[in-house]
Amino acid sequence: MIFLYSFIVALVAPQIGAIVEDFSCTTNTGATSKYKAGAFVCSNVISDAACKALYPVGGGGDLTVGGDQERPFKCFSSATAAPAPIDADLKKVAIMYCPKTCGYCCETSAYSCENPPLPSVNCSTIKPIQCTDPAWKAIIAMECPATCGLCSADSCVDAIEGCANNIEICNAVKLQDFVNANCRKTCKRCTSGPTATTSTAAPAAPTTTVAPAVVTTTAAPAAVTTTAAVTTTTVAAAAATTTAAACTSYIPDGRTRCGEYARSGFCTSNQYTTAEKRAACATTCKIC
């Protein structure tokens, strides 16, 4: 009797896991398939509770990274048991509203790409806060888009939040350096690329004009801090450029995309030491 029970359990157990029918966002290795980290990197559009109610998990429990739990049939099919043919329309709805619950994050437009095979940045070390940091966002969009959900950005992003709420700054003559560096997508400056701030333009940059433009329509403290940072680093850049004027030559850049980094604020960012900037982009940043 015990043998018969064990035999039945052995037959039923594989049906609880092994992902069964739809292997999206998994290693896709048949009976040994496991969910990839990219399957759960996003958030559900509606509440997690609502998603769990719409897509109840099977006997294997919630889907997890490295796990092989059975994906809820309702995520992709009208069937209630295998074989469960994939219904493209049902799957599309699941991806649209409950991608995390169904393990479909890698199918969303924000996470549907892969990071470049040899990025200049170690994508595994990127923290969530860096994904929206003005000093990092444009760089990450090029080097680690899948890590931060920037696959649909095509390396053209606004470096700071709130640009779309202050669309009038796109044509403000005195704010062009700021716009070109921080609001590229909103102001449609991506085709020609942003213009780096020079030492001569820095004094006229946003000391008293830019902050009100962002603060007036954007209540988030982060916007104020970010704007202030731009003001400080711009002035600092002017001083640094003036000091470096005595240099006659610089060591070659250590990175291939220093131009993009500079336009994203790398050369003037306080997050890096002078030694780090020199090692990465000495010529572009004009560091002796």
Backbone torsions as a table, in degrees:
resi	resn	phi	psi	omega
1	MET	NA	-44.7	179.0
2	ILE	-62.8	-39.6	179.3
3	PHE	-62.3	-43.4	-179.8
4	LEU	-62.9	-41.0	178.8
5	TYR	-63.1	-44.3	-179.6
6	SER	-63.3	-37.4	-179.7
7	PHE	-65.8	-41.5	179.4
8	ILE	-65.5	-42.9	178.5
9	VAL	-60.8	-40.8	-179.6
10	ALA	-63.1	-33.7	179.3
11	LEU	-74.7	-37.1	-176.0
12	VAL	-80.2	-37.3	-173.7
13	ALA	-51.7	-46.1	-178.6
14	PRO	-59.7	-24.9	-179.3
15	GLN	-73.1	-19.5	-179.3
16	ILE	-77.2	-28.4	-178.4
17	GLY	-122.6	-146.0	177.3
18	ALA	59.8	14.8	172.5
19	ILE	61.2	-22.8	168.6
20	VAL	68.6	-81.8	-169.1
21	GLU	-108.9	-53.5	-176.1
22	ASP	-101.2	117.4	-175.0
23	PHE	-103.7	23.0	177.7
24	SER	-61.2	141.5	177.6
25	CYS	61.8	28.8	176.3
26	THR	-123.8	175.9	176.2
27	THR	-70.6	-14.0	175.9
28	ASN	52.5	51.3	179.9
29	THR	-116.4	39.2	176.6
30	GLY	67.2	-127.5	-176.0
31	ALA	-65.3	-17.6	-179.3
32	THR	-105.1	14.9	-178.6
33	SER	-61.8	140.9	177.6
34	LYS	-131.1	151.2	177.3
35	TYR	-72.0	135.4	176.0
36	LYS	-81.6	161.5	178.6
37	ALA	-60.5	-33.1	-179.2
38	GLY	-64.8	-12.3	-179.5
39	ALA	-71.7	-23.3	-173.8
40	PHE	-128.2	16.7	-174.0
41	VAL	-76.1	-15.6	-178.1
42	CYS	-98.0	-172.5	176.6
43	SER	-119.0	153.1	174.6
44	ASN	-68.8	147.0	179.1
45	VAL	-75.0	-41.1	173.6
46	ILE	-98.2	177.5	-174.6
47	SER	-63.2	150.4	178.5
48	ASP	-59.8	-38.3	-179.3
49	ALA	-63.0	-41.6	179.7
50	ALA	-65.3	-40.0	-179.9
51	CYS	-65.5	-39.7	178.9
52	LYS	-65.9	-32.7	178.2
53	ALA	-71.2	-38.1	-179.6
54	LEU	-74.4	-35.6	-176.1
55	TYR	-127.2	71.8	-178.3
56	PRO	-64.2	137.5	-178.3
57	VAL	-77.6	162.5	179.9
58	GLY	-86.9	-159.5	-176.8
59	GLY	-65.3	-18.3	-178.4
60	GLY	-81.4	-7.2	179.2
61	GLY	86.9	-169.2	-178.5
62	ASP	-60.9	146.9	177.5
63	LEU	-71.0	141.1	-177.5
64	THR	-138.7	156.0	175.9
65	VAL	-61.7	129.5	-179.5
66	GLY	81.7	-3.2	179.6
67	GLY	-92.0	171.5	178.0
68	ASP	-129.6	28.8	-178.9
69	GLN	-58.5	149.7	178.8
70	GLU	-64.7	124.6	176.8
71	ARG	-69.6	135.1	179.6
72	PRO	-53.1	128.7	-178.0
73	PHE	-58.2	-34.7	-177.3
74	LYS	-64.2	-17.2	178.8
75	CYS	-66.8	-25.6	-173.6
76	PHE	-142.7	-3.1	-175.0
77	SER	-149.4	158.4	175.3
78	SER	-90.4	-6.4	178.2
79	ALA	-75.8	159.8	179.3
80	THR	-112.2	-1.7	178.4
81	ALA	-157.9	161.3	178.7
82	ALA	-71.0	146.3	-2.5
83	PRO	-73.7	139.4	-176.6
84	ALA	-126.2	94.1	-179.8
85	PRO	-60.7	140.6	-177.5
86	ILE	-73.6	127.0	176.1
87	ASP	-101.4	109.9	-174.9
88	ALA	-57.2	-37.6	-178.5
89	ASP	-69.0	-43.1	178.7
90	LEU	-64.7	-40.4	179.4
91	LYS	-65.1	-39.1	179.1
92	LYS	-61.0	-40.4	178.8
93	VAL	-65.1	-42.1	179.4
94	ALA	-62.9	-42.0	179.0
95	ILE	-66.0	-35.5	-177.0
96	MET	-71.6	-38.2	-172.9
97	TYR	-112.5	-32.7	-175.4
98	CYS	-134.1	51.8	-176.0
99	PRO	-63.0	-35.3	-178.3
100	LYS	-71.4	-45.4	179.8
101	THR	-59.9	-38.7	-178.7
102	CYS	-89.9	-0.7	-179.9
103	GLY	69.0	38.4	-176.5
104	TYR	-115.0	16.2	-175.5
105	CYS	-55.6	-38.0	-178.2
106	CYS	-69.6	-7.9	177.9
107	GLU	-94.0	-9.9	178.7
108	THR	-77.0	156.2	-177.0
109	SER	-62.8	-30.7	-177.8
110	ALA	-71.6	-27.1	-175.1
111	TYR	-123.3	15.6	-173.1
112	SER	-82.5	3.3	-179.8
113	CYS	-106.5	179.8	175.5
114	GLU	-116.3	149.2	173.5
115	ASN	-67.9	148.2	177.9
116	PRO	-54.5	147.5	-177.9
117	PRO	-63.0	-30.9	-179.1
118	LEU	-131.4	68.8	-178.9
119	PRO	-70.5	156.7	177.3
120	SER	-77.3	-13.4	-179.0
121	VAL	-116.7	143.1	176.1
122	ASN	-77.6	98.6	-173.5
123	CYS	-60.2	-30.0	-176.6
124	SER	-70.4	-15.1	-178.5
125	THR	-96.9	-2.8	-177.4
126	ILE	-70.9	130.5	178.7
127	LYS	-94.2	151.8	-179.0
128	PRO	-52.1	-37.6	-177.9
129	ILE	-64.9	-26.6	-179.9
130	GLN	-72.7	-22.1	-178.7
131	CYS	-63.8	-25.3	179.7
132	THR	-115.1	5.2	179.6
133	ASP	-74.2	125.7	-179.1
134	PRO	-54.1	-33.1	-178.0
135	ALA	-74.6	-16.5	-175.1
136	TRP	-116.2	-29.2	-166.5
137	LYS	-54.2	-49.1	-178.1
138	ALA	-65.2	-37.1	179.2
139	ILE	-66.4	-45.5	-179.0
140	ILE	-64.3	-35.3	179.1
141	ALA	-59.6	-30.0	178.9
142	MET	-88.7	-43.0	-171.2
143	GLU	-91.3	-37.4	-174.8
144	CYS	-137.6	51.9	-174.6
145	PRO	-59.5	-38.2	-177.6
146	ALA	-68.8	-26.7	-179.2
147	THR	-67.8	-37.1	-175.5
148	CYS	-110.1	9.7	179.8
149	GLY	69.5	39.8	-178.1
150	LEU	-114.3	24.9	-177.8
151	CYS	-61.8	-34.0	-178.1
152	SER	-87.0	-0.4	-177.2
153	ALA	-79.4	-24.0	179.4
154	ASP	53.5	39.3	178.8
155	SER	64.3	2.0	177.8
156	CYS	-106.3	104.8	-176.5
157	VAL	-137.8	159.6	169.3
158	ASP	-81.6	128.8	-177.7
159	ALA	-72.1	-22.7	179.9
160	ILE	-128.0	160.3	177.7
161	GLU	-80.9	151.6	173.2
162	GLY	98.3	-4.5	-179.2
163	CYS	-58.8	-41.8	-178.2
164	ALA	-66.6	-20.3	178.7
165	ASN	-86.0	-8.6	-178.5
166	ASN	-129.8	49.5	-172.8
167	ILE	-57.8	-23.1	-178.1
168	GLU	-66.4	-19.9	-179.1
169	ILE	-70.1	-17.6	-178.8
170	CYS	-58.8	-31.4	-177.9
171	ASN	-109.7	8.4	178.5
172	ALA	-76.4	116.2	-173.9
173	VAL	-55.7	-43.9	-175.6
174	LYS	-76.5	-7.0	-176.8
175	LEU	-110.4	13.1	-174.6
176	GLN	-63.7	-38.7	177.9
177	ASP	-62.5	-42.8	179.1
178	PHE	-64.2	-45.5	-179.0
179	VAL	-62.9	-46.7	-177.9
180	ASN	-63.1	-28.9	-179.1
181	ALA	-89.2	-30.2	-169.6
182	ASN	-120.2	-19.0	-176.5
183	CYS	-127.5	45.9	-174.5
184	ARG	-61.4	-44.9	-176.1
185	LYS	-70.6	-49.4	-178.5
186	THR	-60.2	-41.6	-175.9
187	CYS	-93.8	9.2	175.8
188	LYS	55.6	53.4	178.7
189	ARG	-109.8	17.0	-173.3
190	CYS	-82.3	-31.2	-175.8
191	THR	-65.3	-39.3	-179.6
192	SER	-96.0	-10.5	179.4
193	GLY	84.0	152.4	-179.5
194	PRO	-74.5	155.6	178.8
195	THR	-99.0	130.3	-179.5
196	ALA	-71.3	147.0	179.4
197	THR	-76.1	131.5	-180.0
198	THR	-100.5	168.2	-176.8
199	SER	-67.9	-30.0	-178.1
200	THR	-73.0	-32.4	-178.0
201	ALA	-83.8	-19.2	-174.4
202	ALA	-56.5	-44.7	-177.6
203	PRO	-59.5	-31.0	-178.1
204	ALA	-87.9	-2.8	-179.2
205	ALA	-69.8	-179.0	-167.3
206	PRO	-63.0	71.0	175.2
207	THR	-82.3	-45.3	179.5
208	THR	-125.5	-11.6	-175.2
209	THR	-91.4	-41.8	-173.1
210	VAL	-69.2	-44.4	-175.9
211	ALA	-53.9	-48.8	179.7
212	PRO	-61.0	-35.4	-177.5
213	ALA	-60.4	-38.2	-178.7
214	VAL	-85.4	-40.7	-175.5
215	VAL	-67.0	-36.0	-174.4
216	THR	-60.4	-41.9	-176.1
217	THR	-104.8	-10.7	179.9
218	THR	-119.6	111.9	-175.7
219	ALA	-81.0	-14.9	-174.8
220	ALA	-63.8	128.7	178.5
221	PRO	-56.9	-32.0	-178.0
222	ALA	-58.7	-37.4	-179.2
223	ALA	-64.7	-38.2	-179.6
224	VAL	-65.5	-45.6	-178.9
225	THR	-61.6	-44.5	-178.4
226	THR	-62.0	-43.7	-179.2
227	THR	-63.3	-42.1	179.6
228	ALA	-61.5	-37.8	-179.3
229	ALA	-63.4	-39.5	179.5
230	VAL	-62.8	-43.2	179.9
231	THR	-60.6	-48.3	-177.1
232	THR	-63.1	-48.4	-176.1
233	THR	-69.3	-29.1	178.0
234	THR	-65.0	-45.0	178.6
235	VAL	-64.9	-40.1	179.7
236	ALA	-62.4	-37.1	-179.9
237	ALA	-63.2	-38.6	179.8
238	ALA	-62.4	-44.2	180.0
239	ALA	-64.5	-42.2	-178.2
240	ALA	-64.3	-40.7	-179.4
241	THR	-65.3	-40.4	179.4
242	THR	-63.5	-42.6	-179.2
243	THR	-64.6	-37.7	-176.1
244	ALA	-80.0	-1.0	-176.4
245	ALA	-60.4	-24.6	-178.2
246	ALA	-73.2	-17.0	-179.3
247	CYS	-67.2	143.6	176.6
248	THR	-111.2	-15.5	178.8
249	SER	-156.0	159.5	-179.0
250	TYR	-135.2	155.9	176.8
251	ILE	-71.9	153.5	-178.0
252	PRO	-60.8	151.6	175.8
253	ASP	-62.2	141.3	178.8
254	GLY	-89.9	-10.2	179.4
255	ARG	-119.1	155.9	-177.8
256	THR	-88.1	-13.2	-175.8
257	ARG	-118.1	35.4	-178.0
258	CYS	-61.5	-32.1	178.4
259	GLY	-59.4	-45.5	178.2
260	GLU	-66.3	-40.9	-179.7
261	TYR	-60.9	-43.1	-178.5
262	ALA	-63.2	-42.3	180.0
263	ARG	-67.8	-19.1	178.6
264	SER	-93.6	2.2	176.1
265	GLY	98.5	8.0	-177.7
266	PHE	-59.0	-46.2	-175.3
267	CYS	-64.0	-27.3	-176.9
268	THR	-107.7	1.1	-177.4
269	SER	-70.8	140.9	177.2
270	ASN	-83.5	-2.1	-178.0
271	GLN	-81.0	-10.4	-178.8
272	TYR	-121.4	147.9	176.6
273	THR	-80.7	162.6	177.9
274	THR	-60.3	-36.4	-179.9
275	ALA	-63.8	-39.8	179.7
276	GLU	-68.1	-40.6	178.9
277	LYS	-65.9	-40.0	-179.3
278	ARG	-64.8	-42.1	-179.0
279	ALA	-66.4	-33.7	-176.9
280	ALA	-87.1	-48.7	-171.4
281	CYS	-144.2	55.3	-176.6
282	ALA	-58.8	-46.2	-177.6
283	THR	-68.0	-47.4	-179.5
284	THR	-63.2	-41.5	-179.0
285	CYS	-85.8	-4.0	179.3
286	LYS	54.1	56.8	178.1
287	ILE	-110.7	122.7	-176.5
288	CYS	-63.2	NA	NA
